[in-house]
């Protein structure tokens, strides 16, 4: 057995009445990749935040390299060789890669020596770990996968021997995730210890040596990865058997609910992101849009939902046109029966400083159900929120809690409950299960299938090919702003992957 890099002994942490961690014991062997899985809100991120010094445990002990450690701040963790790559990157968008790497680790006031040292050290780290990135590139101009490399470089530059990654593939394409795994294996070969927090069990099986399972704040099991299965881990996480594939009958498609014709959309830079796209969405079907992130899917959803104006083309909702000039009010589209679950729940779907009950009516706050004369009916709003919490198993079950204090998966359920419970005729969903655990994924998929079976039209955009294949009745593949192919759900991952890479439809079929 390898020497322990980290030992957590009897860790407890509460936030008011919520016990996030209960008597946690965990040992992580040096030079291994150790996975931690659990449902959203199981306490995984809290535990790692204690290890990194963001929180302090109410009780318990931390040992690093066999020695007791006092970790009261991230600087204490960094001094002990612990680095962390957060789910939401901690980078300054308008700084260069070099400037982000040295930020907080400067060695001289004028930065000349710091920058020279960092440039030399980055070159070494890039060679050693395959972390190539232009040191002079501006962060906001880099794709997400490269931004993540910068976060890893930051930690290595500060001397990290233990690297914690929190949901590292939540915003990555399959190709970017594969490259990340190659990097992690190289880090392991160099003697680094990796702690991987993820909800994606197939990734756990592919990359880790050991996996620990948390449920409702407790550590329920630790397994050697080669001696367990996806099914066992899912059951340990949720406390019951979980369906890992969507069960659904044949679609009974009806009339056209949404018709997109020759739609062209440009981004704020004037670059064409949606290029002359046409498709129909019918009642009683789920149409999935597959594609590598950044190929126009986001702009397509924004144009349909009235957030972004289009250059040309038309969109018809229930046979009537949507104003694509930028004058369209998303509220008007909601009134016409179109609901939108945005890809970015933090910046578009929620106001994190609001209470859960306030977010549960956001955009629908002028509905007569929530009004008492000219004023909001607070009791009605909170009762409605409690009903949604019960129906969608949102945890913790507290409609007065600030939305920022819910886990990512439960924040996603808040948005889904708000939009689905309006019973729209057309539902468009961006990344329905991003950052969501296996139990919640099963729940969300069942809800989407139920909407389809009620005769609703559902449009889903996801970078998860498994999700697209299991949910969709028809799959459209986008590349460089165009639809390059249509397939059925029986299409193989390889066939869809070729289309996503820009291989022509005829070539992919051969």
N, C-alpha and C positions, 0 to 999 in steps of 0.2 A: 504494500500500500504506500503510495507516495505521501511525503510529508504534507501536512495540512498548510495551505496558504492562508486560509481564513477559517476561524471557528467562531460561531455565534452561539452563545450559551444562555438559555433562559431569557430571551429577548421579549419584552412586553412594551407595547406602545398603544396609548389611547388618545383619541381626539374627542374630548367631551365624553358623551355616553357611548361613542363608537370605539370598540376595541379592534384596532387594525392588526395588531400582532399579539398572539397569546402564547407565551412560553415556547418561543421558537428556538430549536436547536438545529444547527446546520454546520456541516464540515465540508469544506471545498478543498480538494487535493491540489497540490502545486502542479503546474504544467498540464492541466486538463481543461476541457471545455465542459462546464457544468451548467445545465439548463434548469431554470425555475419556471414552472408553469402553474396556472391556476385561473379561475374565473376572474373577470373584471371585478375589482373590489376585494379580492382574496387577501391582499396585503403584500403582494410581491414588491411593488415599487416603494412602498413605505419601508420595507425591510432593507432594500438596497439604498434608500435615502438615509437610513440610519448608518449604514456602513460607510457612506460617502460624506457624512457629516451635515447633511441638510436638516435632519432631525436628530434629537437625542432620545435614546430609549428611556422609558420610565424605570426599567430595571433590566438586569442582565449584564453579560460580559462579552466583549469582543477581543479576540486574540488574532494577531497578524504574525505569521511565521512562528507560531508557538508562544509569543510573548503578549501579555496584556496590553491593550491599546486604548488610549483615550482619544476619541474622535469627536470633537465638538464643532468643527467647521470643515468645509471641503479642503482648506489648506492643510489641516491635520492629516486628512486622508491622502492628499497628494504627497506629503512628506513621507508617508508610509508606503508609497509606491502604488497607490490605488487611483485609478482614473475611471471616469464615467462618461459614456456617450448617451445623451438623453434622447428620448423619443422625439421631442421638439428641440431642434438644435439650438445651442447657445452661441450663436455666431452673430457678429455685427455685419449686416448685409452690405454696407457700402465701404467696408474695409477689404483689403487684399487678403489672400491666403496667409502670407507672411505676417501681416499685422495681426490677424486673428490668432495665429499660433503663439506669438510672443506676448499677447495681451495678458497682463497680470504676471508675466515672468520676465519683465524687462531687467537688464543688468546695468543700464546706464541712462542718464537723463535725456541725452540727445538721440538715443536709440541706434546710433551708428554701429556700435559693437554688437548690440542685441540682434540687429537685422543681419549683419554679416555672419554671426554665429548661427542664427536660425536658418539662413539660406544653406550653409554648409551642412548643418545637421539634417535638414529636410532632404537634401540630396542623398545622404546616407540612408535615412529611413525609407525613402522611396525605393532605393536599390534593394535594400534588405527585405522589404515586406511587399513590394509590388504596389505601392501606394502612390502611383504617379499622379501628380496634379501640378498645374502651373502655379508657382509660388506668387506670381504677380497678378493672377486673375482676381477679379472682384467677386466676392461671394455671391451676390444676387444674380450674377451672370452665369453661375455654374449650375448644372443640373443637380437634382437632389442627391444622387449617388455620389457625386464628387464632393458635395458639401459634407456628407457623412465621413468621407475619407479625411477631410480636414479635421473633423472632430476627433478621429482616431489619431491623426498626426499630433494634434494638440496634447492628447494624453501621453503619447509616447515621448514627445519632446520634453515633457515634465518628468520623465523617468518612470512611467507606470510599468509595474510588473504584473499587476492585477487589473484587468480591464472589465468593467461592467457595461453591458449594452442593453438598454431598455427598449424593447420592441424595435430592433434595428431594421427590420424589413417592412415595417408598416407602410412606408412611403416609397419603397423601391419596386422597380420592375423585376420580373423573374431573372432577367440577365444580370441586373445590378445585384440582386440577392446572391446569385451564383458567384459573382466576383467577390462579394463580401465574404462568403464562406471560404473561398480560396485564401483570402487574406487572413482570416481567423485561423485556418489550419497552419499557415506559415508562422503566425504569431505563436501558436502552440508549439510548433517544432523548435522555435527559438527559446522555449522555456517559459513563455508567458502563461498566465492563468486567466481564463476567460469565463465570465459569468454572463449567461445569456437569458434574459427575461423575454419570453415570447408566448403568444397564444397559438402559434402555428405548430401543431404536433408533428407534421411531416418534416419540418425543419429541425425539430428536436431529434427526431430519429436519424436524420442525415448527418448532423454535425456534432452532437454532444457525446461525451463519454459517460456522463452520469446525469440523471434528471431528478429533481425534487418537486413534489406536488404540494401546493398550498390550497386550502379550502377554508373560507370564512375565518381567515386570520391565523389558522393553525397549520403546522407542517404535518401532512398526513402520510407521506411516504417518500422514500428515496430509492431509486432503482438504477442499476446499471442499464444503460440504454439498450445494449445488445440483448438484454434478458427481458425486455418488456415489449409492449405493442402499443400502437396508436389507440386501439380500443380500450386497453387497460388504463392508459393514462387519462383518456377522456372520462371514463367511469370514476376514476379517483378524483378528478377535478370537480365533477358535478355531483357525485354521490348517487348516480343512477346511470343506466345504459343510455348512450347518446347515439342517435342516428347520424352517421358521418356522410351519408348521401341523402339528397332530397328525394322524398317519395312523392310522386305526383302522377296524375293521370294524363291522358291525352288532352291537349288544348282544344277548345271549341271556339275558334276565332269567329268573331262577328263582323260588324261593320267597322269602317275606318273611323277611329277617334281622333287621330293626330296625323296630319299629312304634311311632310316636309318636302319642298320642291326647290331644287337648284339654289340651296342656301349657301351663301358665302359670308364669312365673318372674319374680320381682322382684329388683331390684338392692339394694345395701346401703342405699340411701336409701329403699327401699320403693316405688320406681317400677316399674310393670309393664313389663318389657322384652320378654317373650315372652307373647303374648296368645292363649291357646286355639288352639295350633297342632296340626295333625294331618297326618301323612304316613307313607308306607311306604318302606323302602329294601330292594331285592331283591338277591339273589345275582346276580352277573354284570352289574351296572350301576353307572354313576357318576351320582349325583344332585348337581347343583350348586346352591348357594344364592347368588343374586345379591342385591345390595342396597347402599345407601350405608352406610358404617361407622356403627355406633351405632344400628342399627335392630333389635337383638336377636340378631344372628347369634352374637356372642361368648357371650352368656348361654345360648343354645340349646346350643352345643357343650359348654359347661361343665356344664350340667345332664345331658346325655346321658352325659358321661364321668365323672360322679360328683364333680366339683369343687364344684358349686353345687347347693343344694337347690331343689326346685320347690315352688310353692304348691299346685298341683293338677295332675291329669292323670296319665298313665301312659306308661312307655316299656318295651317288651318287647324283649329281646334273645334271639334264637333261641327265641321262644315263652315265655320266662320273664321275670318282671318285674325291673326295676332299682329298687332302693330309692331314692326321690327325697326322702327326709326329711332328708338330710344325713348319715345314718349310713352311707351306701354308701362303701366303700373303693375308690378307683380301681384299686388292686392286684387286688381281687377281680374287677373287670370285665376287667382284662387277662387274668386266669386264665380267664375265660369267653370270651375271643376277641375282645375289643374293644380296639383300639389307637387312640391319640389323638396327633396331631401338633398341638400348641397353636399359636395365633396368635402368642403372645409367647414366642419361643424363649429370650430372655435371662432372663425372670423365671419362666417355668413349665417350659420344655423342657430347660434345661441348668443346671448349676452351673459358672459360668465359671471359677472357681478350680480346678476339678478337671481332671485330665488327660483327653485324648480317650478313652482306653480306659475310664476310670471312667464318663464320660458315656455311653459306648456300651452299658452294661448298666444304666443308671439305671432303677429300677423293676422290673428283671428280675434283680436281683442275688441273689435267693434261688433262682433256677433251678439245678437240679442240675448243669447244664453248667458253671456258674461256681463250683462249690463243691468243696472237698476236705475231706470230713468236715464239721465245723462252721465251717470257715474258707473264705474266698475263695481260689480257685485263681488266683493272679495270672498265672501263665504261660498258663492257658487263656483268661483274660480278654483278655490282650494279643494272643494269637494270633487270637482271635475278632475283636478290633478291627482287626488288620492285614488280615484277610479282608474286612471291611466297607470299609476304606479303599480296598482294591484294587477291589472290586466297585462302589463308588459314586464312585470317582475323587475321593476327599477329598484336598485339598492344603493344606499339605505332608503327605507320607505318613509322619507321625511320631505314633504312638499315645501317646507320652510327653509330647507338647507340651500345655501348658495350653490349654484350650478357648478362653479369652479371646484367644489369639494367632492363632486362625483367622479368616479373613474371614467376613462374615455369610452368604454363600452356602454356604461349607463348613461352618459351624455348622449351617445348615439341613440339609445332607446327613447330618451326624452324627445329627440327630434322626430324619430319615426312615429312615436305615439301621437304627437301633435298633428302630423300630416296625415297619417293613416286613419285616425279617428274622425277626420272630416269627411270620410267616405268619398274621395274624389273620383271622377270618371277616368282621369288620367293621372298616373303617378310616375314622376321621373326621379330616379335615385342615383346619386353619384357615390360610388364606393360604399355600398350598404353595410359592410362588416369590417371596415378598416379599423384596426386596433381592438377588435372584439373577440372574446374568448369562444371556445368551441360550443359551450352550452347556449350562449347568446346567439351565435351564428345559426344554430339549429332553429332557435325560436324565430329569428328574423326571417329566415328562409320560409318557414311554415306560414308566417304572416303574409309574405309576398305571394306565395302560391294560393293562399286563401283569397287574396284580393283578385288574382287572376280568375279563380273559380267562381267568383261573384260577378264576373263579366267586366271587371275593370281592365284598363289597358296599362301595362307596366313597362317602362323603359329603364333598363339597368346599365350603368357604366361601371366596369370593375377591371382592375389590373390582375385580379385573381382568376386565372383560366379555369381552375376547378369550379369556382363559383359560377362563372358564366356558363360553363358546359352543363352544370347540374340544374341551374335555374331556368335557362332560356328555352323557349320553343323555337326561336330563330336567332342566329348569331350573325351580326354584322361586324366586320373587321375594319378598323380605321388605320390608315397609315398616311402620314404627311397631309392630313386634312381631308383625305378622300376615303370613301368606302371602297375597299379593294376586293371585297368578296363577301358572299353570304353563304352560311353553312347551317346545317342542322346540329342539334346537341350531340349527335353521335360522332361528330368530327373529332379527330384525334388531336391531342395537344401539339403534336409535331406539325400537323397540317395547319392548325391555327397559328402556331408560332412562325411558320414560314410566311404566312400572309401578314402577320404583324411586323415581320422584318422587311416587308416591301416586295416579296416575291410575287410575281403576277399570278392571277387566279388560275390560269390554265396550267402554269408550271407547278403550282402547289398541288393541283389535283392529279398530276401525272406521277 
